[in-house]
Amino acid sequence: MEHAAELKIANYSGLEDKRIFQPIAVESLGPLNETACRFLKDLGRRISAQSGDERESAFLFQRLSVLIQRFNAILLHDSFESADHLG
């Protein structure tokens, strides 16, 4: 997982200095890469500072979790043959 993040960093190293590139590598049923986890926690703290709701970081990770679950469901669905091809 960390290796995948390093490859993404190398691939996008030519971006302008005005942008921040943060790869987020996630295993299907596992954790985030370390730098992405720190980035998302910091982002959650910043959102909380703006909104006044200390739960924003938890909400951010919950939304990310749902996103991963939806993506995994799509991958699972697409791995089956269409019913049109079975008859």
Backbone bond lengths (Angstrom), bond angles and torsions (degrees), N, CA, C in turn:
res aa  C-N    CA-C-N  psi(-1)  N-CA   C-N-CA  omega(-1)  CA-C   N-CA-C  phi
1 M - - - 1.433 - - 1.528 109.96 -
2 E 1.322 117.05 -46.43 1.467 119.51 177.87 1.524 110.15 -62.66
3 H 1.332 116.18 -35.37 1.469 120.37 179.13 1.527 110.50 -64.11
4 A 1.325 116.96 -40.41 1.468 120.90 178.49 1.524 110.19 -61.97
5 A 1.319 117.17 -40.63 1.463 120.85 178.41 1.524 110.85 -65.14
6 E 1.332 116.90 -40.38 1.468 120.91 178.57 1.528 111.28 -63.70
7 L 1.328 117.42 -39.23 1.468 120.69 177.60 1.527 111.03 -63.86
8 K 1.329 116.75 -39.72 1.467 120.34 178.08 1.530 110.82 -64.50
9 I 1.318 116.55 -41.66 1.467 120.27 178.59 1.516 110.13 -60.65
10 A 1.330 117.10 -45.03 1.466 120.97 179.17 1.527 110.89 -63.60
11 N 1.310 117.02 -39.70 1.459 121.84 -178.13 1.530 112.07 -64.96
12 Y 1.321 117.24 -35.66 1.459 121.69 -176.56 1.530 112.89 -104.86
13 S 1.305 117.77 19.36 1.465 120.81 -176.28 1.524 112.89 -66.58
14 G 1.326 118.38 -17.35 1.455 121.54 -178.86 1.515 114.66 -84.00
15 L 1.324 118.45 2.28 1.462 120.29 179.12 1.523 109.91 -64.06
16 E 1.314 114.75 152.88 1.459 120.15 178.67 1.530 110.73 -59.75
17 D 1.323 115.41 155.51 1.470 120.42 179.01 1.526 112.80 -66.99
18 K 1.316 117.42 -13.24 1.456 120.94 -178.52 1.530 112.25 -78.03
19 R 1.306 116.69 -8.68 1.458 120.81 -176.99 1.532 109.95 -114.31
20 I 1.299 114.52 151.33 1.458 120.55 174.67 1.518 106.62 -111.71
21 F 1.312 116.41 125.38 1.459 120.53 176.94 1.516 108.11 -105.46
22 Q 1.329 116.34 121.55 1.454 121.56 179.03 1.517 108.59 -124.94
23 P 1.335 117.92 103.35 1.463 118.67 177.19 1.524 109.94 -70.39
24 I 1.308 114.80 141.92 1.458 120.33 176.32 1.522 106.66 -121.70
25 A 1.327 115.13 103.22 1.459 121.16 179.43 1.529 107.88 -100.49
26 V 1.324 115.32 127.63 1.454 120.93 -176.96 1.516 108.48 -130.83
27 E 1.322 116.88 129.80 1.450 119.89 171.65 1.520 107.78 -78.65
28 S 1.311 116.16 149.80 1.471 120.24 -175.23 1.520 113.00 -53.18
29 L 1.304 117.22 -43.46 1.464 120.47 -178.78 1.521 111.42 -121.66
30 G 1.317 116.63 20.03 1.450 119.35 -173.90 1.503 114.34 -129.22
31 P 1.304 114.91 -159.82 1.463 120.81 -172.89 1.524 113.86 -82.59
32 L 1.322 114.79 172.68 1.459 123.27 172.70 1.527 108.91 -83.52
33 N 1.331 115.82 160.67 1.460 117.22 171.46 1.533 108.24 -68.75
34 E 1.325 116.50 156.27 1.466 122.28 -170.62 1.531 113.48 -60.18
35 T 1.323 117.24 -45.47 1.467 119.52 -177.74 1.530 111.22 -67.90
36 A 1.323 117.18 -35.34 1.465 120.24 177.24 1.520 110.62 -65.67
37 C 1.315 116.77 -39.66 1.464 120.55 179.23 1.529 110.18 -62.45
38 R 1.326 116.81 -45.46 1.473 119.77 177.48 1.519 110.94 -62.32
39 F 1.342 116.86 -42.39 1.460 121.38 179.82 1.530 111.01 -60.60
40 L 1.336 116.67 -46.82 1.464 120.54 -177.85 1.529 111.78 -67.46
41 K 1.338 117.21 -36.33 1.468 119.54 176.29 1.526 110.24 -64.51
42 D 1.338 116.70 -42.74 1.456 120.37 178.14 1.531 110.70 -63.96
43 L 1.336 116.01 -43.24 1.461 120.08 177.69 1.525 110.82 -60.09
44 G 1.329 116.90 -43.21 1.465 120.94 177.43 1.517 112.19 -60.72
45 R 1.337 117.08 -41.02 1.471 120.39 177.46 1.530 110.85 -63.61
46 R 1.328 116.04 -40.53 1.464 119.25 179.82 1.528 111.74 -67.02
47 I 1.330 116.34 -39.85 1.467 119.93 177.14 1.529 109.41 -63.90
48 S 1.338 116.64 -42.23 1.466 120.78 178.58 1.518 111.40 -61.08
49 A 1.321 117.11 -39.74 1.466 120.93 179.74 1.530 110.49 -62.82
50 Q 1.330 116.51 -35.79 1.463 119.95 -179.76 1.531 112.17 -78.16
51 S 1.325 115.81 -39.68 1.472 119.01 -174.39 1.521 113.09 -87.75
52 G 1.331 115.96 -24.85 1.457 119.43 -176.09 1.521 112.92 85.83
53 D 1.314 118.15 -1.32 1.466 122.50 -179.90 1.528 108.68 -102.66
54 E 1.328 116.63 115.07 1.459 121.42 -176.86 1.533 113.05 -71.16
55 R 1.315 117.73 -7.80 1.467 120.90 -178.96 1.523 113.39 -87.22
56 E 1.327 117.78 -1.14 1.468 121.29 -174.74 1.524 112.59 -57.42
57 S 1.327 118.12 -39.10 1.459 120.89 179.37 1.528 110.70 -62.46
58 A 1.330 115.90 -42.80 1.472 119.99 177.43 1.517 110.51 -63.87
59 F 1.326 116.76 -40.87 1.464 120.25 178.48 1.526 111.19 -62.71
60 L 1.322 116.25 -40.13 1.464 120.70 179.38 1.525 110.88 -60.79
61 F 1.331 117.15 -46.60 1.465 120.71 179.08 1.530 111.34 -67.75
62 Q 1.327 117.81 -33.66 1.464 120.21 176.31 1.519 111.06 -65.02
63 R 1.336 116.63 -43.00 1.470 119.87 178.58 1.519 111.03 -63.80
64 L 1.320 116.53 -39.61 1.460 120.61 177.56 1.533 110.55 -63.90
65 S 1.320 116.60 -40.20 1.457 121.20 178.45 1.529 111.11 -62.40
66 V 1.316 117.48 -43.67 1.469 121.64 178.42 1.527 110.03 -64.21
67 L 1.318 116.84 -41.31 1.463 121.20 178.23 1.535 110.92 -58.77
68 I 1.317 117.06 -44.79 1.465 121.35 179.04 1.525 110.55 -64.50
69 Q 1.340 117.17 -41.77 1.460 120.65 178.90 1.524 111.14 -62.36
70 R 1.325 117.24 -41.55 1.468 120.72 178.81 1.528 110.59 -64.53
71 F 1.319 116.16 -43.31 1.463 120.15 179.09 1.528 110.68 -62.34
72 N 1.334 116.93 -43.66 1.465 120.16 178.00 1.526 111.09 -62.41
73 A 1.323 117.88 -37.70 1.465 121.14 177.98 1.522 110.68 -64.20
74 I 1.325 116.93 -40.30 1.469 120.47 177.93 1.514 110.20 -64.48
75 L 1.321 116.98 -44.19 1.466 119.90 178.89 1.521 111.37 -61.80
76 L 1.336 116.85 -41.64 1.457 120.69 178.59 1.524 110.21 -64.04
77 H 1.311 116.88 -46.07 1.459 121.19 179.93 1.531 110.99 -60.30
78 D 1.310 116.46 -44.19 1.463 120.58 -177.99 1.522 113.46 -71.89
79 S 1.334 116.90 -12.88 1.462 119.34 179.69 1.534 112.15 -80.81
80 F 1.337 118.01 -13.68 1.459 121.86 178.72 1.522 110.32 -91.50
81 E 1.316 115.50 149.22 1.462 119.56 176.28 1.528 109.37 -71.62
82 S 1.298 114.60 149.75 1.457 120.75 177.96 1.539 108.78 -66.86
83 A 1.316 117.81 146.07 1.471 122.32 178.64 1.540 110.28 -63.20
84 D 1.318 118.38 -25.14 1.459 122.12 179.01 1.526 111.32 -63.45
85 H 1.303 118.52 -28.16 1.459 122.52 -176.92 1.535 113.02 -89.35
86 L 1.314 118.30 -1.75 1.459 120.97 -174.27 1.528 114.17 -92.79
87 G 1.243 119.79 -9.85 1.438 119.49 -171.78 1.432 116.50 -105.36
